[in-house]
Amino acid sequence: VDPVKGTSNPDISCGRNAQKAQLVADAAPGSTVQFIWRNGEGGTWVHNTGAIIDYMAPCGENGCASFDSANAQWFKISELGKKPNGEWFMRDLTTGPEASVSITLPENLPAGEYLLRHELIAMQLGMSPGGAEFYPSCTQIRLSAPTRTGATLPSGNLVVSFPGAYSDTDPGILTPNIYEPNLNYVFPGPQVITAVDPSTPSGSGSETPSTPTNTETDGTPSSSVTVAPAPSSTGGSGCGGSRKMKKRRVVKRVVRYAQAPAGLVKRAPEAVGHLAAAQQKRAPVPVAVPAPEERPFARSRIMRAI
């Protein structure tokens, strides 16, 4: 399965063949969500260049089980690009099968059900229009009431739709100098909302946001659930599009949810929401990807969770 290609592709919302699910994970404001990206054979994520971005969208009064993600109004809660030392946060995902990235849910959103959209934008082909590879997925969560009063939803230019939030020529999606050591990476999409007042942007504009709290870094627990960012319905020269590839890669992602201060919330496979149902043949064990050089092609199979 190829990654999502093209910013106007409907799959960019929650993933290819995304489907609704009945179960929703309970979450407290300020909780930590941990995403583990690994190869289908137990290896590591294969891309090391690009952005890691997270959005949320309210599911409305009827909840996420019947909500169409095509109608979602997304606001950005987190973005990770380059570290102060010039390395990409995405490169951390290539360090081992337990490598992960964590985000913290906003503390002052109204109680209710939300879609949490976790996205990797792999930029190894982002030097030309349409080259960026998107790996989005959506997770259904139910936020309890915030500790602060006056919780409001973001509005105005902080809210976007997918498709629509990005264009193929936006900075951060089309970046001809992506491999320059001193690159000042510009994130696509709206600004990140603030933790205290979601109706206002963070205004940081930094390419190196602070590292989110990670409450679980040990081995994969029984409460982990296989998920994945969804690929595009278009074939071609995306990840794995080269006929010269002798090895095909399969990528799956494990998401672990930690409710503060409680432990992990177990998600059953049937709880997988907006599941990318495309069935693909499993690929052979991939060859280890050397660092820091990026491998431009890798075919991946992605599933999507809750």
Secondary structure, 3 states (H helix, E strand, C coil): CCCEECCCCHHHCCCCCCCCCCCCEEECCCCEEEEEEEECCCCECCCCCEEEEEEEEECCCCCHHHCCHHHCCEEEEEEECECCCCCEHHHHHHCCCCCEEEEECCCCCCCEEEEEEEEEEECCCCCCCCCCEEEEEEEEEEECCCCCCCCCCCCHHHEECCCCCCCCCCCCCCCCCCCCCCCCCCCCCCCEECCCCCCCECCCCCCCCCCCCCCCCCCCCCCCEEECCCCCCCCCCCCCCCCCCCCCCCEEEEEEEECCCCCECCCCHHHCCCCCCCCCCCCCCCCCCCCCCCCCCCCCCCCCCC
